[in-house]
Amino acid sequence: MIAVHPVAWVFVSAGIAVILLAGLGLLKLKTPYARIHAAGKASPVAFLIASVGASLELGWAAAARLVVASGALMITLPLAVHLLFRALHSTGATEDPPVDELREGHGSRPV
């Protein structure tokens, strides 16, 4: 049987807790903007926390791979969430945010 390092267990459990809270946010939040925000913020944080625990347990080679995966996630996820927000905005969803900074005539420059 493989012995699990207690610190690694704490980090992986904390990552699981963050992603469960994000899932709760997806169920409870009312607007699509808030749902995307909850999922977009929590997923990289949960991955980073869990990958710290996994790297403590698995060793240096796995830690190097997790650093590469974390870097790729940190680069691509903000762009993906931004594109999701833009796509949602362009569909004309009925539940708009209180202030629409992208609509013309509100002092913002045209997109």
N, C-alpha and C positions, 0 to 999 in steps of 0.2 A: 504494500500500500504506500502511496506517495504522501509524504507529510507536507502539509500546506503551511507556509510561513504565516504567522498571525497578522503581520503588517500587510502582507499581500492580500489576505482575506478581507481586511478592513477596507483597503482601497477598491477592490473589486465590488464589495458590498455597497460602498458609497456610490460607485458608478451606477450600479443597479438601482439604487434609491433615486438618483437624479433622473434616470430615464423613466422610472415609474411615476415620478412627479410630473414629468413632461407629458406622459400619457394621460394623467389626470387632468392636466391643463388642456389637452386636446379634447377631452370629453366635456369639460366644464366651461371653457371660454366660448363666448357667443359669436364673435365675428371671425371671419376667415383670416383676417389680418392678425388677430391675436393668436389664433391657432398656429399659423405659420411661424409667428414669432416664438411661441413656446417650443415648438419642435426644432426650429433653427438654432436657438440658443442652447438648448439642453443637450442635443446630440453630440456636438464636439466636446462639451465639458464632460459629459458622461464617458465618452470614449477616452479622453485624456486621463481621467481619474482611474478608470478600469485598466488602461494600458500601463499605468505606473505600477499597479498591483501585479499585473501579468508579467511585466519585465522583472520585478523583484523575484517572482517565482520561477521564471523560465531561463534567466541568465542573460549574458551579454549579447549573444547572437540574436536572440529573439527581441531583446531590447532595441538593438539597432534597427531591426525590421519595423518595430512599433514606432520608432522615431520617424522613419521614412513615411509610414502610413499616417502618423499624426501630422506631419508637415503637409502631406498631400490633402488631408482633410481640412486643415486650417487655410489652405490656399483656395480650394474649390468650393467649400460649403458656403462661405459668405456670398460668393458669386451666384451660386445656385439659389440661395434664399432670395437674393435681390431679384433674380430673374422670375422667381415664383411670384413675388410681390408685384412686379411689373405686369406679368401675365394676368394676375387677378385684377389688377387695376384696369387693364385694357378690356376685360370682359364686361365691365360695367356692373359689378356685383351690387346687389340691392343694399347691403349693409356696408356703407362707406364709412371711413374713419371720420371723426368730427371735423377735422380740417383737411381739406384736399389740396395739398400744395402742388400737385401736378396738373390741376385743372387751370386752363388759361383764364386770365382775368383776376387772379388772386395775387398779383405781384411777382409771380415767378416767371422765369423765362420759358418759352415754348420748348417742348421736348422733341 
